[in-house]
């Protein structure tokens, strides 16, 4: 046990060393920074030569330095992303255990603090042409910290590579939009989403990765759009969680129930929500109403598909294949039933009606949403019966393509009819 503890301490020292390098960024040019990273790599190679953690950390920082050199990746974001997995990573480990909801929340909050402080430090001491640099940096720090916490919560062996790179790329992406909101408003939104994420985890609606992914989705959608758009997404979240538990014991007895009591993970969030997130951000940037219609179609598809699966699987009649219309076993990919198709319409209609209630859509747009959601749900079944059954797609990727289909159908109908 002693060598393990000693090695762990060395890893913490390495992280702190890289964090200290971030403090030197305003005083270094790129070639000097490269030499320092290489020197730290060589030093750590002697401290723990057989551990690949050192390689991942050094390689991640080196990639970001090269991006700063070749593609003008902002130095202040380099400093912020480095601190998200150095100072706050070590501090979190001193406070609580990793891979717990408490540890992830602490990692996120510490990430915001350290990323903002180091990013602001670099901005203050360098010539950065930003109109509201510190408000902008706080916005980016929140995005980077949520992304880093989400990646840190996903069980994998390369977190020392993915966490800094993922948080850096997320901040760089949104830095390009030039958007920001006041820190007070952003803190309220973040607090709301953390509360929702924590409750969803405690109710076993989502696991840690799903809860943190939902926090990221919610923050971005509220910031780039408004609470109405988020309420539509939240409606899907509530309906999906509720009907996943519908006759859960019966579905479990058939071997077709969702694993872990129906708790949704990051794959589910990405599969069902990535298209909607892209459309919400695009709608906020470009302001075209077609993005809202596509957004509603994507959410309607996700809702219709979830209800079609969770309710349709309880039908007393055996489903048929969407391709051959021959009887198939309950739970088979691509199997459809009358109850499932009615549930798909009901789920899509719930989103359309909610959009009317929120003032986002009139009767015509709501009808387009329902049709787009219903078609998207059946695209999901078609892809499941073909590409998923043959191993070319996973369930999450099928959901992704289906929601894209629902969004395209709704947006296309909007252009033609409105």
C-alpha positions in Angstrom: 0.0 0.0 0.0 2.8 2.4 0.7 4.1 2.7 -2.9 0.6 3.5 -4.1 0.2 6.3 -1.6 3.6 7.7 -2.5 2.9 7.6 -6.2 -0.4 9.3 -5.6 1.4 12.1 -3.8 3.8 12.5 -6.7 0.8 12.8 -9.1 -0.5 15.6 -7.0 2.8 17.3 -7.1 2.9 17.1 -10.8 -0.5 18.6 -11.1 0.4 21.5 -8.9 3.6 22.1 -11.0 1.5 22.4 -14.1 -0.9 24.7 -12.3 2.1 26.9 -11.4 3.1 27.0 -15.0 -0.3 28.5 -15.8 0.6 31.4 -13.5 3.7 32.1 -15.6 1.8 32.3 -18.9 1.7 36.1 -19.2 5.5 36.2 -18.9 6.4 33.5 -21.4 6.4 33.2 -25.2 5.4 29.9 -26.9 8.8 28.4 -27.3 9.7 29.0 -23.7 6.4 27.4 -22.7 7.2 24.4 -24.8 10.6 24.0 -23.2 9.0 24.1 -19.7 6.4 21.5 -20.6 9.1 19.2 -22.0 11.3 19.7 -19.0 8.5 18.8 -16.6 7.8 15.8 -18.7 11.4 14.6 -18.4 11.4 15.3 -14.6 8.2 13.4 -14.0 9.5 10.5 -16.2 12.1 9.9 -13.4 9.6 10.3 -10.6 7.1 7.7 -12.0 8.6 6.2 -15.2 6.1 3.3 -15.4 2.9 5.3 -15.0 1.1 6.6 -18.1 -0.7 9.4 -16.1 2.4 11.5 -16.5 2.4 11.0 -20.3 -1.3 11.9 -20.6 -1.0 15.1 -18.5 2.1 16.3 -20.4 0.7 15.4 -23.7 -2.5 17.2 -23.0 -0.7 20.4 -22.1 1.7 20.0 -25.1 -1.3 19.8 -27.5 -2.8 23.0 -26.1 0.6 24.8 -26.4 0.9 23.7 -30.0 -2.7 24.8 -30.7 -1.7 28.2 -29.2 1.3 28.3 -31.6 -0.4 27.1 -34.8 -4.1 28.1 -34.4 -4.0 31.1 -32.0 -5.7 29.1 -29.2 -6.1 31.9 -26.6 -3.4 31.8 -23.9 -6.0 32.7 -21.2 -8.0 29.6 -22.1 -4.8 27.5 -22.0 -4.3 28.7 -18.4 -8.0 28.1 -17.5 -8.1 24.6 -18.9 -4.8 23.6 -17.2 -6.1 24.7 -13.8 -9.4 22.8 -14.2 -7.5 19.5 -13.8 -4.6 20.7 -11.6 -5.4 23.0 -8.7 -9.1 22.1 -8.4 -8.4 18.4 -9.1 -6.0 18.2 -6.2 -8.2 20.3 -3.9 -11.2 18.2 -4.6 -9.3 15.0 -3.8 -8.3 16.5 -0.4 -12.0 17.3 0.4 -14.0 14.3 -0.7 -13.9 11.1 -2.7 -13.9 11.0 -6.5 -16.6 9.6 -8.7 -19.3 10.7 -6.3 -22.0 13.3 -6.9 -20.5 15.4 -4.1 -17.0 15.1 -5.6 -18.3 16.1 -9.1 -20.1 19.1 -7.8 -17.0 20.2 -5.8 -14.8 19.6 -8.9 -17.2 21.8 -10.9 -17.4 24.7 -8.5 -13.7 24.7 -7.8 -13.1 24.5 -11.6 -15.2 27.7 -12.1 -13.2 29.5 -9.4 -9.7 28.4 -10.5 -10.4 28.8 -14.2 -11.8 32.2 -13.8 -9.0 33.4 -11.5 -6.2 32.1 -13.7 -7.9 33.2 -16.9 -8.4 36.7 -15.5 -4.8 36.7 -14.3 -3.6 36.1 -17.9 -6.1 38.6 -19.3 -5.0 41.3 -16.9 -1.3 40.9 -17.7 -1.6 40.5 -21.5 -3.2 42.5 -24.3 -6.5 40.7 -24.9 -8.9 42.6 -27.1 -12.2 41.8 -25.3 -14.9 44.4 -24.5 -16.0 42.8 -21.2 -13.1 40.5 -20.5 -13.9 39.4 -16.9 -17.6 38.7 -17.5 -16.7 36.9 -20.7 -14.0 34.8 -18.8 -16.5 33.9 -16.1 -18.9 32.6 -18.7 -16.2 30.5 -20.3 -15.0 29.3 -16.9 -18.5 27.9 -16.2 -18.6 26.1 -19.5 -15.2 24.7 -19.1 -15.7 23.6 -15.6 -19.0 21.8 -16.3 -17.4 20.1 -19.3 -14.4 19.1 -17.2 -16.6 17.8 -14.4 -18.7 15.8 -16.8 -15.7 14.2 -18.5 -14.1 13.5 -15.1 -17.2 11.6 -14.0 -17.2 9.3 -16.9 -15.2 6.1 -16.0 -12.3 5.8 -18.4 -8.5 5.5 -18.2 -7.5 8.6 -20.1 -9.1 11.3 -18.0 -5.8 13.2 -17.6 -5.9 13.7 -21.3 -9.6 14.1 -22.0 -10.5 16.5 -19.1 -8.1 19.3 -20.0 -8.6 18.9 -23.7 -12.3 18.6 -23.5 -12.8 21.7 -21.3 -10.3 23.6 -23.5 -12.2 22.8 -26.7 -15.6 23.7 -25.1 -14.3 27.1 -23.9 -12.7 27.7 -27.3 -15.9 26.9 -29.2 -18.0 29.3 -27.2 -15.4 31.9 -27.1 -15.8 32.1 -30.9 -19.4 33.1 -30.5 -18.5 36.1 -28.4 -21.5 35.7 -26.2 -21.7 36.1 -22.5 -24.2 36.9 -19.8 -23.8 38.8 -16.5 -22.2 36.7 -13.8 -25.1 37.1 -11.4 -27.6 35.7 -13.9 -25.2 32.9 -14.9 -24.7 31.9 -11.2 -28.5 31.7 -10.8 -28.8 29.5 -13.8 -26.0 27.3 -12.7 -27.5 27.0 -9.2 -30.8 26.0 -10.7 -29.3 23.4 -13.0 -27.2 21.9 -10.2 -30.2 21.6 -8.0 -32.2 19.9 -10.8 -29.2 17.6 -11.6 -28.8 16.7 -7.9 -32.5 15.9 -7.5 -32.5 13.8 -10.7 -29.5 11.8 -9.3 -31.1 11.3 -5.9 -34.3 10.1 -7.6 -32.3 7.7 -9.8 -33.6 9.4 -12.9 -30.0 10.1 -14.0 -26.6 8.8 -13.0 -23.7 11.2 -12.2 -22.7 11.5 -15.9 -26.3 12.1 -17.0 -26.9 14.7 -14.3 -23.7 16.7 -15.2 -24.5 16.4 -18.9 -28.0 17.7 -18.2 -26.4 20.6 -16.2 -24.3 21.6 -19.3 -27.3 21.3 -21.6 -29.6 23.3 -19.3 -27.1 26.1 -18.8 -26.3 26.5 -22.5 -30.0 26.4 -23.6 -31.1 28.9 -21.0 -28.2 31.3 -21.8 -28.5 31.2 -25.5 -32.3 31.1 -25.5 -34.6 31.3 -22.4 -36.4 29.4 -19.8 -39.2 28.5 -22.3 -36.8 26.5 -24.4 -35.4 24.7 -21.3 -38.9 23.9 -20.1 -39.5 22.0 -23.3 -36.4 20.0 -22.7 -37.3 19.5 -19.1 -40.7 18.3 -20.2 -39.1 15.5 -22.1 -36.8 14.8 -19.1 -39.8 14.4 -16.8 -41.9 12.4 -19.2 -39.0 10.1 -20.1 -38.1 9.5 -16.4 -41.7 8.8 -15.5 -42.6 6.4 -18.2 -39.2 4.6 -17.9 -40.6 3.5 -14.5 -44.0 2.6 -16.0 -44.6 -1.1 -15.3 -40.8 -1.4 -14.7 -41.1 -4.7 -12.8 -43.0 -6.2 -15.7 -40.4 -5.0 -18.3 -37.7 -6.2 -16.0 -39.2 -9.7 -15.9 -39.1 -9.7 -19.7 -35.4 -8.6 -19.7 -36.1 -5.4 -21.6 -36.1 -2.8 -18.8 -33.5 0.0 -18.7 -30.5 -0.9 -16.6 -29.7 0.7 -13.2 -33.3 1.3 -12.5 -33.8 3.5 -15.5 -31.1 6.0 -14.5 -30.0 7.8 -17.7 -26.3 8.4 -18.4 -24.4 10.8 -20.6 -24.9 8.6 -23.7 -28.6 9.0 -23.4 -28.2 12.8 -23.0 -26.0 13.1 -26.0 -28.1 10.8 -28.2 -31.4 12.4 -27.4 -30.3 16.0 -26.8 -27.2 16.9 -28.9 -29.3 17.9 -32.0 -31.6 20.0 -29.8 -28.6 21.7 -28.1 -27.0 22.6 -31.4 -30.2 24.1 -32.7 -30.8 26.1 -29.5 -27.3 27.6 -29.7 -27.7 28.2 -33.4 -31.1 29.9 -32.7 -29.5 32.1 -30.1 -26.6 33.1 -32.4 -28.5 33.6 -35.7 -32.1 34.3 -34.5 -33.9 32.4 -37.3 -37.2 30.9 -36.1 -36.6 27.7 -38.1 -34.1 26.6 -35.4 -36.8 26.8 -32.8 -39.1 24.6 -35.0 -36.3 22.1 -35.6 -35.6 22.2 -31.8 -39.2 21.3 -31.1 -39.1 18.5 -33.7 -36.0 17.0 -32.1 -37.4 17.1 -28.6 -40.8 15.7 -29.9 -38.9 12.8 -31.5 -37.0 12.0 -28.3 -40.2 12.1 -26.3 -42.2 10.1 -28.8 -39.5 7.5 -29.1 -39.1 7.1 -25.3 -42.9 6.8 -24.7 -43.3 4.4 -27.7 -40.6 2.2 -26.2 -41.5 2.3 -22.6 -45.3 2.1 -23.1 -45.4 0.0 -26.3 -43.3 -2.7 -24.7 -46.1 -3.3 -22.2 -48.6 -4.1 -24.9 -50.4 -7.4 -24.6 -50.0 -7.9 -28.3 -46.8 -9.0 -29.9 -45.0 -6.2 -31.9 -44.2 -6.5 -35.6 -41.1 -5.5 -37.5 -41.3 -2.1 -39.1 -39.7 -3.6 -42.2 -41.3 -7.0 -42.7 -44.4 -6.6 -40.5 -43.8 -10.1 -39.1 -44.1 -10.8 -35.4 -41.0 -10.2 -33.4 -40.1 -10.6 -29.7 -41.1 -7.7 -27.4 -38.1 -5.3 -27.0 -36.6 -6.2 -30.5 -35.1 -3.2 -32.2 -37.4 -2.0 -34.9 -40.5 -3.6 -33.4 -43.6 -1.5 -33.5 -47.1 -1.9 -32.1 -50.4 0.0 -32.2 -49.9 1.0 -28.5 -46.4 2.2 -29.3 -47.4 4.3 -32.3 -50.2 5.9 -30.3 -47.7 6.6 -27.5 -45.3 8.2 -30.0 -48.1 10.5 -31.2 -49.0 11.3 -27.5 -45.4 12.1 -26.6 -44.9 14.3 -29.6 -48.3 16.0 -28.9 -47.2 16.7 -25.3 -44.2 18.7 -26.6 -46.4 20.5 -29.2 -49.0 21.4 -26.5 -46.3 22.5 -24.1 -44.8 24.8 -26.8 -48.2 26.4 -27.3 -48.6 26.9 -23.5 -45.2 28.5 -23.3 -46.0 30.9 -26.2 -43.3 29.4 -28.5 -45.7 28.0 -31.1 -49.1 28.4 -32.5 -51.4 25.6 -33.6 -49.7 25.2 -37.0 -46.2 25.0 -35.6 -47.4 22.6 -32.9 -48.9 20.4 -35.6 -45.6 20.4 -37.5 -43.9 19.5 -34.3 -46.2 16.5 -33.7 -45.7 15.2 -37.3 -41.9 15.7 -37.2 -41.8 13.9 -33.8 -43.9 11.0 -35.1 -41.8 10.6 -38.3 -38.6 10.9 -36.3 -39.8 8.1 -33.9 -40.4 5.8 -36.8 -37.0 6.7 -38.3 -35.6 5.5 -35.0 -37.4 2.2 -35.4 -36.3 1.8 -39.0 -32.6 2.5 -38.1 -33.0 0.1 -35.2 -34.3 -2.7 -37.4 -31.5 -2.3 -39.9 -28.2 -0.6 -38.9 -28.5 -1.2 -35.1 -29.4 -4.9 -35.4 -26.5 -5.4 -37.7 -24.1 -3.7 -35.3 -23.4 -0.6 -37.4 -25.0 1.8 -34.9 -25.6 1.9 -31.2 -28.8 2.8 -29.5 -27.4 6.3 -28.7 -26.4 6.9 -32.3 -29.7 5.8 -33.5 -31.4 8.3 -31.2 -29.0 11.0 -32.5 -29.9 10.3 -36.2 -33.6 10.0 -35.3 -33.8 13.3 -33.5 -31.9 14.9 -36.5 -34.6 13.4 -38.8 -37.4 14.8 -36.6 -35.7 18.2 -36.6 -35.2 18.2 -40.4 -38.8 17.2 -41.1 -40.2 19.9 -38.8 -37.9 22.6 -40.2 -38.7 21.5 -43.8 -42.4 21.6 -43.2 -42.1 25.0 -41.6 -40.3 26.3 -44.7 -43.0 24.9 -47.0 -46.1 25.7 -45.0 -45.4 28.8 -43.1 
